[in-house]
Amino acid sequence: GGALKVVFKRPDLNEPSASLSGEASTNAGYWGEAETLIVNRPLVEDKVGVRLAAYHRRDPPYLENRRLGLKGINDSATWGGRLGVGFQFDNDVQINLTVAHQQARDGDTSGGWAGAPPNVSYGHVRTPFDSRMTMYEGALSWRFSGMRLTANAASYTWKSTRQIDYTGTLQSERLSL
């Protein structure tokens, strides 16, 4: 057991900034890419600012399913964004609010089989996986009498769906009678 604390970078209330990055990758003859855009903008200097991060990533597949005669079955894609708003009421009170959303899709399992060659599956069925997560977070920081009080609250929804199509398995069982 344990806890995982995720702290997103807060908006800078003084300096505007922006960045755009990208990458390309290859695996087993397939290409992948990733892009990230980050924009920070003070709205009222020293008082209010926003920070936006948006991203997309597509990882190339490397697995083939020899039983089904398919190549490149485990491709994956992830995309999402985050919006943060920061408020500085005076030198002692700061509030930060964040909303983050991410969607992901895996084309199939990335698992192989014991005794199979590397990067080979003999699975009877495809098992694509979809995931959607949205998170809301708020943080209050209050300094007084040489101390700092910090309060955090967060909530999220996460829907994940594993799809399994047993049609091929059921047909082969029906025909083997």
BELFEN-V541754 format. One record per pair of residues at least 4 apart in sequence whose C-alpha atoms are under 7 Angstrom apart, sorted by the first residue. I is the first residue (numbers start at 1). J is the second residue. Records with the same first field share a line. If there is no record, write none. Layout:
BEGIN
I->J + J
END
This chain:
BEGIN
10->84 + 86
11->40 + 49 + 50 + 51 + 84 + 85 + 86
12->40 + 42 + 49
13->42 + 45 + 46 + 47 + 48 + 49
14->42 + 45 + 46
15->42
16->40 + 41 + 42
17->39 + 40 + 41
18->38 + 39 + 40
19->37 + 38 + 39
20->36 + 37 + 38
21->35 + 36 + 37
22->34 + 35 + 36
23->33 + 34 + 35
24->32 + 33 + 34
25->31 + 32 + 33
26->30 + 31 + 32 + 60
27->31 + 60 + 61 + 62
28->62
30->60 + 61
31->60
32->58 + 59 + 60
33->57 + 58 + 59
34->56 + 57 + 58
35->55 + 56 + 57
36->54 + 55 + 56
37->53 + 54 + 55
38->52 + 53 + 54
39->51 + 52 + 53
40->50 + 51 + 52
41->49 + 50 + 51
42->48 + 49 + 50
43->48 + 49
44->48 + 49
46->88
47->87 + 88 + 89
48->86 + 87 + 88
49->85 + 86 + 87
50->84 + 85 + 86
51->83 + 84 + 85
52->82 + 83 + 84
53->81 + 82 + 83
54->80 + 81 + 82
55->79 + 80 + 81
56->78 + 79 + 80
57->77 + 78 + 79
58->76 + 77 + 78
59->75 + 76 + 77
60->75 + 76
61->72 + 73 + 74 + 75
62->72 + 74 + 119
63->71 + 72 + 73 + 74 + 110 + 119 + 120 + 121
64->70 + 71 + 72 + 73 + 119 + 120 + 121
65->69 + 70 + 71 + 120 + 121 + 122 + 123
66->70 + 120 + 121 + 122
67->122 + 123 + 124
73->107 + 108
74->106 + 107 + 108 + 109 + 110
75->106 + 107
76->105 + 106 + 107
77->104 + 105 + 106
78->103 + 104 + 105
79->102 + 103 + 104
80->101 + 102 + 103
81->100 + 101 + 102
82->99 + 100 + 101
83->98 + 99 + 100
84->96 + 97 + 98 + 99
85->96 + 97 + 98
86->95 + 96 + 97
87->94 + 95 + 96
88->93 + 94 + 95
89->93 + 94
92->142 + 143 + 144
93->141 + 142 + 143
94->140 + 141 + 142
95->139 + 140 + 141
96->138 + 139 + 140
97->137 + 138 + 139
98->136 + 137 + 138
99->135 + 136 + 137
100->134 + 135 + 136
101->133 + 134 + 135
102->132 + 133 + 134
103->131 + 132 + 133
104->130 + 131 + 132
105->129 + 130 + 131
106->128 + 129 + 130
107->128 + 129
108->126 + 127 + 128 + 129
109->127 + 128
111->121
112->119 + 120 + 121
113->121 + 122
116->120
124->169
125->164 + 165 + 166
126->164 + 165
127->162 + 163 + 164
128->162 + 163
129->161 + 162 + 163
130->160 + 161 + 162
131->159 + 160 + 161
132->158 + 159 + 160
133->157 + 158 + 159
134->156 + 157 + 158
135->155 + 156 + 157
136->154 + 155 + 156
137->153 + 154 + 155
138->152 + 153 + 154
139->151 + 152 + 153
140->150 + 151 + 152
141->148 + 149 + 150 + 151
142->148 + 149 + 150
143->147 + 148 + 149
144->148
166->170
167->171
168->172
169->173
170->174
171->175
172->176
173->177
END
